[in-house]
Amino acid sequence: MTTTPSAVRASARLAALRAAFAAADRLAPDLAARWALRVWCTLPRNGGRRRDERPEPGTTSAVPLPGGRRVVVESWGAGEPVYLAHGWGGWRGQLGAFVAPLVAAGRRVVAFDAPSHGESPPGHLGPRRSTAIEIAEAFTAVADVHGAPVAVVAHSLGCTTTALAVRAGLPVGRLALVAPSVDVMSMTAELARVLGYGERTRTRFERRLEALAGRPVRDFDLAEMTLPTPTLVVHDRHDKEVPYADGVRVAGAWPAARLHTTESLGHQRILRDPGVVAEVTRFVVP
């Protein structure tokens, strides 16, 4: 197998980053923790998250947020609103394959780009940075303008931000969670492993993360939220970004959830698979 120049450069950058974090972990763990938090809140660069599956442009608008911020919203059709909630680093166009069948079923489809995502301006942390809490609050602001959702189709971290909004009081009739990401604690451990810092930095990082979120890290465990809402969990056995076990765990923990398993669709293609789109549409429009 041939190693590409870009892969070599990426490997060299990661090695340099790990060396810097290792030194900071020994000499200045508070600095390392602040740096790790910045990395945590920075959106990934991934072309797959920018796919546009929309059948056609919808009606676009903007919803204001506190502090002079705003998010871009797009809608199609008429009727009760079904919302599309993208994941970390994604945008509304990723879930565009759901638009036409939901509109044909008599629903109004509403999708928005979270702060710092897609076409929305930066959030309160600046360009290419955001938090799950900020995204959940943006969802609530959009729903205040465009109507309470009869259903939500969410992807990846969008499943968690949607659940946070529902727990905070957003009413919803049904939830379709596609490739839900569950355990934030395991993700913080993975960040430490990738960046190469130790326990001194990790504990300080988690304290800073909790201060930023205004709640314990464990409050973001999707499986522990156990919403009573009728829920369809869709997950692929071969998802390389979010383990299939996460979807199994959510479906088993939530009292009104069931699991739909797919094969060889991964984390992104699952959003445009005709079988998945049909299954989700049947569920959210009973």
ZAMARTI-203971 format. One record per residue: z, y, x of N, C-alpha, C in turn; residue number from 1. Coordinates in pm, whole numbers, plus 50000, padded with zeros to 5 digits. Layout:
N
nzz_nyy_nxx_cazz_cayy_caxx_czz_cyy_cxx_k
Z_Y_X_Z_Y_X_Z_Y_X_NUM
...
***
This chain:
286
nzz_nyy_nxx_cazz_cayy_caxx_czz_cyy_cxx_k
50000_49880_50085_50000_50000_50000_50000_50125_50089_1
49913_50220_50060_49900_50342_50139_49999_50447_50091_2
50068_50509_50184_50160_50617_50151_50085_50749_50153_3
50089_50824_50045_50016_50949_50036_50089_51060_50110_4
50016_51164_50152_50083_51277_50218_50189_51342_50131_5
50163_51352_50000_50262_51415_49911_50389_51331_49905_6
50374_51198_49907_50492_51111_49906_50573_51127_50035_7
50503_51141_50146_50571_51162_50274_50648_51294_50272_8
50584_51398_50222_50651_51529_50215_50773_51523_50125_9
50760_51454_50011_50872_51442_49918_50987_51367_49983_10
50955_51261_50057_51058_51183_50124_51129_51267_50230_11
51052_51348_50302_51111_51433_50405_51201_51539_50343_12
51158_51597_50231_51241_51698_50162_51372_51637_50116_13
51365_51516_50059_51486_51451_50011_51579_51419_50126_14
51525_51373_50238_51608_51342_50354_51680_51467_50404_15
51608_51580_50409_51669_51705_50453_51777_51750_50354_16
51749_51734_50224_51846_51772_50122_51973_51688_50132_17
51956_51559_50153_52070_51470_50166_52154_51505_50290_18
52088_51538_50399_52160_51576_50520_52241_51703_50497_19
52181_51800_50426_52252_51925_50397_52371_51902_50306_20
52354_51818_50205_52465_51788_50114_52575_51711_50186_21
52539_51620_50275_52640_51544_50349_52725_51638_50435_22
52659_51735_50499_52733_51831_50581_52823_51920_50495_23
52769_51968_50383_52848_52052_50294_52964_51975_50232_24
52943_51848_50204_53049_51766_50147_53168_51758_50243_25
53140_51751_50373_53247_51743_50473_53314_51878_50498_26
53232_51984_50503_53281_52113_50551_53313_52212_50439_27
53239_52204_50328_53255_52304_50221_53224_52240_50086_28
53309_52150_50036_53281_52079_49911_53267_52170_49789_29
53336_52284_49790_53318_52378_49678_53175_52432_49675_30
53123_52466_49791_52984_52511_49799_52889_52400_49757_31
52915_52278_49803_52831_52165_49766_52833_52142_49616_32
52950_52160_49553_52961_52140_49409_52882_52245_49332_33
52886_52369_49379_52807_52475_49313_52658_52445_49328_34
52620_52399_49442_52480_52364_49469_52437_52247_49382_35
52522_52145_49371_52490_52029_49288_52475_52069_49141_36
52559_52160_49095_52549_52206_48956_52417_52277_48932_37
52373_52353_49031_52243_52421_49017_52131_52318_49008_38
52138_52213_49093_52038_52107_49086_52042_52039_48950_39
52161_52012_48899_52179_51945_48771_52113_52022_48657_40
52124_52154_48661_52074_52238_48551_51927_52278_48568_41
51863_52233_48675_51723_52270_48701_51630_52166_48642_42
51527_52212_48572_51434_52122_48506_51347_52048_48607_43
51310_51924_48578_51223_51849_48669_51079_51899_48660_44
51005_51873_48764_50861_51900_48763_50789_51767_48744_45
50732_51749_48628_50669_51621_48595_50555_51646_48499_46
50433_51615_48543_50315_51642_48459_50316_51565_48329_47
50376_51445_48327_50380_51367_48205_50455_51436_48093_48
50549_51522_48130_50626_51595_48030_50548_51712_47971_49
50429_51738_48024_50348_51850_47974_50227_51803_47893_50
50221_51675_47861_50110_51628_47778_50112_51699_47643_51
49993_51721_47590_49981_51789_47461_49916_51694_47362_52
49995_51642_47270_49946_51547_47170_49928_51612_47032_53
49937_51743_47024_49922_51810_46894_49780_51792_46841_54
49765_51763_46712_49631_51745_46656_49553_51876_46647_55
49625_51984_46630_49566_52118_46621_49679_52219_46634_56
49647_52344_46668_49753_52445_46675_49815_52468_46538_57
49945_52488_46536_50015_52521_46413_50043_52670_46405_58
50135_52707_46320_50177_52846_46307_50293_52870_46403_59
50275_52963_46495_50379_52988_46594_50459_53114_46559_60
50583_53111_46601_50673_53224_46579_50780_53217_46687_61
50872_53311_46682_50984_53312_46776_51114_53329_46700_62
51216_53259_46743_51350_53271_46683_51442_53334_46787_63
51510_53443_46752_51599_53508_46849_51727_53428_46870_64
51777_53435_46993_51904_53375_47030_51998_53484_47080_65
52127_53458_47086_52220_53559_47139_52184_53602_47281_66
52215_53726_47312_52188_53776_47446_52047_53819_47469_67
51970_53839_47363_51832_53884_47376_51733_53776_47411_68
51777_53650_47412_51687_53539_47440_51613_53500_47312_69
51514_53412_47325_51441_53362_47209_51376_53229_47245_70
51335_53156_47142_51261_53032_47163_51134_53034_47078_71
51031_52968_47128_50903_52958_47059_50908_52839_46963_72
50861_52862_46841_50860_52760_46735_50718_52745_46683_73
50681_52621_46649_50551_52594_46591_50570_52503_46471_74
50494_52529_46364_50510_52448_46243_50375_52415_46181_75
50374_52305_46107_50254_52256_46040_50293_52208_45901_76
50203_52226_45803_50221_52168_45671_50320_52242_45584_77
50357_52176_45473_50450_52233_45375_50544_52123_45327_78
50655_52165_45270_50751_52069_45219_50882_52073_45296_79
50963_51971_45278_51091_51965_45348_51068_51950_45499_80
51149_52017_45581_51121_52019_45725_51169_51894_45800_81
51081_51841_45882_51114_51739_45981_51098_51805_46118_82
51203_51798_46199_51201_51863_46330_51166_51763_46440_83
51095_51813_46542_51064_51737_46662_51144_51798_46777_84
51226_51716_46845_51313_51765_46951_51279_51698_47083_85
51222_51772_47176_51180_51716_47305_51301_51697_47397_86
51277_51628_47509_51382_51600_47604_51386_51697_47720_87
51466_51663_47821_51488_51747_47938_51359_51765_48017_88
51319_51890_48033_51197_51919_48106_51070_51904_48025_89
51082_51868_47898_50965_51848_47814_50924_51973_47738_90
50841_51952_47637_50802_52064_47550_50755_52005_47417_91
50732_52092_47319_50706_52047_47183_50578_51965_47171_92
50477_51994_47255_50350_51924_47246_50359_51775_47274_93
50461_51732_47347_50479_51590_47378_50491_51504_47253_94
50552_51558_47149_50576_51484_47026_50469_51512_46920_95
50356_51567_46965_50252_51608_46870_50188_51496_46793_96
50197_51371_46841_50137_51259_46768_50204_51234_46634_97
50325_51286_46617_50396_51267_46489_50354_51370_46384_98
50285_51475_46425_50257_51585_46333_50170_51542_46216_99
50050_51487_46243_49954_51457_46136_50009_51358_46034_100
50069_51246_46073_50120_51153_45972_50235_51210_45890_101
50320_51293_45951_50430_51353_45876_50379_51458_45777_102
50281_51535_45819_50221_51633_45727_50150_51561_45612_103
50079_51452_45644_50012_51374_45540_50111_51313_45442_104
50232_51289_45487_50336_51234_45400_50409_51341_45321_105
50366_51465_45333_50422_51572_45252_50538_51646_45314_106
50548_51641_45445_50657_51710_45513_50604_51829_45593_107
50689_51927_45611_50660_52038_45701_50720_52000_45838_108
50639_52004_45941_50684_51966_46074_50717_52093_46153_109
50836_52096_46212_50882_52211_46290_50919_52162_46429_110
50859_52222_46531_50890_52188_46669_50919_52315_46746_111
51010_52306_46842_51042_52424_46922_51056_52386_47068_112
51029_52482_47154_51053_52467_47296_51192_52519_47328_113
51275_52434_47385_51410_52475_47421_51407_52588_47523_114
51516_52662_47539_51519_52769_47640_51477_52717_47778_115
51394_52793_47847_51340_52762_47979_51238_52648_47977_116
51206_52595_47861_51110_52485_47847_50980_52534_47783_117
50871_52465_47815_50745_52494_47747_50709_52641_47754_118
50685_52700_47636_50645_52840_47628_50762_52933_47597_119
50883_52879_47589_50999_52965_47563_51043_53037_47690_120
51092_53159_47677_51141_53233_47794_51267_53166_47852_121
51309_53212_47971_51426_53152_48034_51551_53160_47949_122
51639_53062_47969_51770_53063_47904_51868_53147_47982_123
51997_53131_47950_52097_53220_48010_52121_53191_48158_124
52075_53077_48208_52089_53047_48351_51968_53089_48434_125
51864_53138_48367_51746_53184_48440_51631_53086_48430_126
51518_53118_48494_51397_53036_48485_51419_52892_48531_127
51360_52799_48457_51362_52655_48487_51502_52597_48491_128
51595_52661_48422_51731_52608_48418_51783_52617_48275_129
51865_52520_48236_51923_52521_48102_52040_52423_48100_130
52098_52405_47981_52206_52308_47960_52186_52242_47824_131
52248_52126_47806_52240_52056_47678_52302_52139_47567_132
52412_52208_47595_52477_52291_47494_52385_52404_47451_133
52318_52468_47546_52226_52577_47512_52112_52526_47423_134
52062_52407_47452_51953_52350_47372_52001_52317_47231_135
52121_52260_47218_52176_52229_47087_52197_52356_47005_136
52246_52460_47069_52265_52587_46998_52132_52648_46956_137
52029_52632_47039_51897_52681_47002_51844_52607_46880_138
51866_52476_46875_51824_52396_46759_51888_52451_46632_139
52017_52479_46636_52087_52533_46519_52028_52667_46477_140
51996_52751_46576_51938_52883_46544_51801_52867_46477_141
51721_52773_46526_51589_52750_46466_51604_52698_46323_142
51697_52606_46302_51718_52551_46168_51772_52657_46071_143
51847_52753_46121_51895_52862_46036_51778_52943_45980_144
51670_52950_46055_51552_53027_46013_51455_52941_45934_145
51430_52818_45979_51325_52735_45922_51375_52629_45824_146
51505_52622_45803_51560_52531_45703_51624_52408_45764_147
51725_52358_45696_51797_52239_45743_51703_52119_45745_148
51708_52037_45847_51613_51925_45858_51644_51812_45762_149
51540_51766_45693_51555_51642_45618_51556_51525_45714_150
51496_51543_45832_51496_51442_45937_51464_51508_46069_151
51499_51436_46178_51468_51481_46314_51411_51362_46391_152
51303_51387_46463_51250_51291_46558_51278_51347_46697_153
51363_51278_46773_51407_51330_46902_51373_51232_47013_154
51358_51286_47134_51320_51204_47250_51415_51229_47366_155
51461_51120_47428_51536_51125_47553_51660_51213_47539_156
51678_51314_47626_51796_51399_47614_51795_51478_47484_157
51677_51495_47421_51671_51559_47290_51752_51485_47186_158
51773_51355_47206_51858_51278_47114_52002_51327_47124_159
52048_51351_47247_52184_51398_47268_52202_51540_47217_160
52107_51629_47247_52121_51768_47201_52114_51776_47049_161
52032_51690_46987_52029_51686_46841_52163_51641_46786_162
52220_51535_46844_52349_51485_46798_52459_51590_46816_163
52453_51665_46925_52550_51773_46945_52540_51878_46835_164
52415_51912_46798_52396_52010_46691_52447_51956_46558_165
52423_51828_46531_52471_51768_46406_52623_51765_46403_166
52685_51727_46515_52831_51725_46520_52890_51864_46501_167
52815_51966_46540_52862_52104_46526_52839_52159_46385_168
52776_52078_46298_52760_52121_46159_52619_52125_46105_169
52518_52097_46188_52381_52098_46138_52360_51978_46045_170
52326_52002_45918_52304_51890_45826_52169_51825_45849_171
52163_51693_45840_52037_51622_45859_52041_51494_45776_172
51925_51459_45720_51917_51340_45636_51898_51211_45714_173
51806_51212_45811_51776_51093_45890_51745_51132_46034_174
51768_51037_46124_51743_51061_46266_51658_50947_46322_175
51554_50982_46396_51478_50885_46474_51498_50922_46620_176
51567_50835_46694_51599_50861_46834_51511_50773_46921_177
51420_50836_46994_51325_50764_47078_51370_50771_47223_178
51397_50655_47282_51443_50644_47422_51565_50731_47447_179
51673_50712_47369_51790_50797_47386_51859_50776_47520_180
51898_50886_47579_51977_50885_47702_52124_50895_47663_181
52207_50805_47714_52340_50788_47658_52451_50847_47745_182
52472_50791_47862_52595_50812_47936_52579_50916_48046_183
52634_51035_48022_52625_51143_48120_52702_51106_48247_184
52811_51031_48233_52890_50995_48351_52806_50915_48451_185
52724_50824_48400_52639_50746_48492_52534_50835_48557_186
52489_50938_48485_52391_51029_48543_52452_51116_48652_187
52577_51158_48635_52641_51236_48741_52664_51149_48865_188
52695_51021_48844_52710_50929_48957_52577_50909_49028_189
52469_50902_48951_52336_50887_49011_52298_51011_49090_190
52335_51129_49040_52306_51252_49115_52377_51250_49250_191
52503_51207_49250_52578_51198_49376_52511_51100_49472_192
52464_50988_49419_52399_50888_49504_52270_50944_49564_193
52189_51008_49481_52060_51060_49529_52079_51171_49631_194
52174_51261_49605_52193_51375_49695_52283_51342_49813_195
52356_51233_49806_52430_51186_49921_52564_51253_49945_196
52629_51305_49840_52762_51363_49859_52870_51266_49808_197
52993_51292_49851_53102_51201_49822_53197_51249_49716_198
53315_51188_49714_53411_51211_49607_53463_51353_49603_199
53481_51416_49718_53534_51553_49720_53441_51648_49644_200
53312_51635_49668_53215_51718_49596_53202_51675_49451_201
53201_51543_49427_53180_51493_49291_53286_51544_49194_202
53413_51539_49234_53520_51584_49143_53508_51734_49116_203
53474_51811_49217_53457_51956_49197_53336_51985_49111_204
53228_51909_49133_53108_51926_49051_53139_51900_48904_205
53211_51793_48874_53240_51760_48734_53329_51865_48670_206
53423_51922_48745_53505_52030_48690_53419_52152_48656_207
53325_52183_48744_53236_52296_48718_53145_52269_48599_208
53097_52145_48588_53012_52107_48477_53087_52119_48345_209
53210_52073_48343_53291_52082_48221_53322_52227_48185_210
53346_52310_48286_53370_52452_48260_53246_52519_48202_211
53129_52484_48254_53005_52541_48203_52979_52496_48060_212
53006_52369_48031_52981_52315_47896_53089_52353_47797_213
53208_52381_47848_53319_52413_47759_53380_52292_47692_214
53360_52174_47750_53414_52050_47695_53407_51941_47802_215
53482_51831_47782_53478_51722_47881_53340_51659_47890_216
53306_51609_48008_53177_51545_48028_53160_51427_47933_217
53267_51355_47907_53258_51236_47822_53220_51269_47678_218
53233_51394_47637_53192_51434_47502_53041_51422_47482_219
52966_51407_47592_52820_51399_47584_52771_51255_47578_220
52861_51160_47568_52823_51019_47557_52770_50995_47416_221
52640_50973_47404_52577_50962_47273_52631_50843_47194_222
52659_50735_47260_52708_50616_47190_52844_50641_47128_223
52922_50730_47187_53055_50758_47134_53054_50856_47018_224
52941_50920_46991_52935_51018_46882_52936_50950_46745_225
52881_50832_46735_52883_50747_46614_52863_50825_46484_226
52751_50896_46476_52719_50968_46353_52688_50869_46241_227
52729_50898_46117_52702_50808_46005_52562_50822_45947_228
52481_50910_46002_52347_50937_45952_52257_50814_45967_229
52178_50780_45865_52079_50672_45882_51990_50701_46003_230
51983_50605_46094_51921_50630_46224_51833_50513_46267_231
51715_50546_46317_51627_50449_46380_51626_50477_46530_232
51663_50377_46610_51658_50389_46755_51536_50312_46805_233
51448_50381_46878_51327_50319_46932_51337_50323_47084_234
51325_50207_47148_51336_50205_47294_51249_50094_47350_235
51193_50119_47468_51107_50020_47533_51185_49940_47637_236
51160_49812_47641_51231_49726_47736_51204_49764_47881_237
51088_49827_47906_51047_49857_48043_51053_50006_48075_238
51137_50078_48004_51157_50221_48030_51221_50237_48168_239
51152_50308_48258_51202_50326_48395_51288_50451_48411_240
51286_50539_48311_51366_50662_48320_51501_50648_48252_241
51503_50587_48136_51627_50566_48062_51636_50417_48029_242
51738_50348_48075_51745_50203_48055_51742_50163_47908_243
51673_50053_47881_51669_49997_47746_51810_49971_47693_244
51902_49937_47782_52040_49911_47740_52102_50032_47672_245
52057_50153_47706_52110_50272_47640_52077_50272_47491_246
51952_50241_47458_51913_50234_47317_51988_50125_47242_247
52004_50010_47308_52079_49899_47247_52222_49942_47218_248
52280_50014_47313_52419_50057_47296_52435_50154_47179_249
52344_50250_47166_52351_50344_47055_52334_50272_46922_250
52233_50187_46914_52206_50115_46788_52324_50026_46749_251
52393_49972_46848_52508_49888_46818_52632_49965_46781_252
52645_50088_46831_52767_50167_46809_52762_50249_46681_253
52644_50300_46646_52635_50385_46528_52633_50299_46402_254
52712_50334_46301_52728_50246_46184_52604_50231_46097_255
52514_50330_46099_52397_50324_46010_52267_50322_46091_256
52273_50263_46211_52155_50262_46299_52095_50123_46309_257
51963_50118_46331_51897_49993_46363_51803_50016_46481_258
51773_49910_46555_51694_49918_46677_51554_49866_46656_259
51455_49942_46704_51316_49896_46708_51276_49890_46855_260
51244_49771_46904_51213_49750_47046_51063_49745_47068_261
51018_49809_47174_50877_49803_47212_50865_49741_47352_262
50741_49708_47387_50713_49643_47515_50607_49721_47592_263
50637_49752_47718_50540_49808_47813_50486_49946_47773_264
50567_50023_47703_50526_50160_47669_50598_50264_47755_265
50703_50224_47823_50773_50315_47910_50844_50427_47838_266
50865_50538_47910_50944_50649_47857_50859_50757_47791_267
50733_50770_47831_50648_50876_47779_50542_50824_47682_268
50475_50714_47718_50369_50662_47631_50422_50620_47495_269
50549_50592_47486_50609_50552_47360_50594_50661_47254_270
50579_50787_47298_50567_50899_47205_50429_50908_47140_271
50331_50842_47195_50196_50851_47138_50142_50715_47096_272
50225_50613_47097_50182_50481_47054_50167_50477_46902_273
50051_50435_46849_50030_50436_46704_50134_50354_46628_274
50174_50239_46683_50274_50157_46616_50409_50227_46606_275
50450_50295_46713_50576_50369_46711_50568_50485_46614_276
50457_50559_46618_50441_50673_46528_50448_50626_46382_277
50383_50515_46350_50386_50464_46214_50526_50419_46174_278
50596_50351_46262_50731_50303_46233_50826_50420_46210_279
50819_50521_46294_50905_50638_46279_50873_50713_46150_280
50743_50728_46120_50704_50799_45998_50755_50728_45875_281
50742_50596_45871_50794_50519_45757_50944_50537_45740_282
51013_50549_45853_51158_50563_45844_51200_50701_45797_283
51140_50806_45853_51185_50942_45819_51132_50989_45685_284
51028_50922_45633_50974_50955_45499_50982_50827_45415_285
51101_50791_45369_51118_50663_45297_51049_50664_45161_286
***
